[in-house]
Amino acid sequence: MAAPEKVKGPASYFPSIEKTYGHPMEHWFALVRQQQGMKHMEIVNWLKAEHGMGHGHANAVVAFCLAPTKVP
């Protein structure tokens, strides 16, 4: 029997983000969706400044939300 495939990419950060910041991922996705007209790094910096998120976590959330094939 094959082992389950390991999660890769931005989604691999999600368990740590939920544990560290105390909110489900949908909370973060909704916040990012509200940042209309902002570029990737502007949203990353906003998450860091306004919500105390670390750079890697903020980048993972934004990358996932802005990926053209993902609809959180």
C-alpha positions in Angstrom: 0.0 0.0 0.0 1.4 3.4 -1.0 1.9 6.1 1.6 -0.3 9.2 1.3 1.2 11.9 -0.9 2.8 14.7 1.1 1.3 18.1 0.7 3.6 20.5 -1.1 3.7 24.2 -2.0 1.9 26.9 -0.1 -0.6 24.5 1.4 2.1 22.7 3.3 2.2 25.8 5.6 -1.5 25.7 6.4 -1.4 23.5 9.5 1.3 25.7 11.1 -0.5 28.9 10.1 -3.7 27.8 11.8 -1.9 26.7 14.9 0.3 29.8 15.2 -2.3 32.4 14.5 -5.4 30.7 15.9 -7.7 31.1 12.8 -8.8 28.6 10.1 -7.4 29.2 6.6 -10.7 30.5 5.3 -10.3 33.5 7.7 -7.0 34.3 6.0 -8.3 33.7 2.5 -11.2 36.0 3.2 -8.9 38.8 4.4 -6.7 38.4 1.3 -9.8 38.5 -1.0 -10.7 41.9 0.5 -7.4 43.4 -0.6 -8.7 44.4 -4.0 -6.1 46.0 -6.4 -3.1 45.2 -4.2 -0.1 43.3 -5.6 1.3 40.1 -4.1 4.0 41.7 -2.0 1.7 44.5 -0.9 -0.7 41.9 0.6 2.2 40.0 2.2 3.5 43.2 3.8 -0.1 44.0 4.9 -0.5 40.6 6.6 2.8 41.1 8.3 2.1 44.6 9.5 -1.6 44.3 10.4 -1.8 40.7 11.7 1.8 39.9 12.8 2.2 37.1 10.4 5.7 35.9 9.5 7.0 36.5 6.0 6.9 32.8 4.9 3.3 32.3 6.2 2.0 35.5 4.7 3.7 34.6 1.4 2.1 31.1 1.4 -1.4 32.5 2.0 -1.1 35.1 -0.7 0.5 32.7 -3.2 -2.3 30.2 -2.7 -5.0 32.8 -3.0 -3.6 34.5 -6.1 -2.8 31.3 -7.9 -4.8 31.2 -11.1 -6.0 27.6 -10.6 -6.9 27.9 -7.0 -10.2 29.4 -5.8 -10.1 29.5 -2.0 
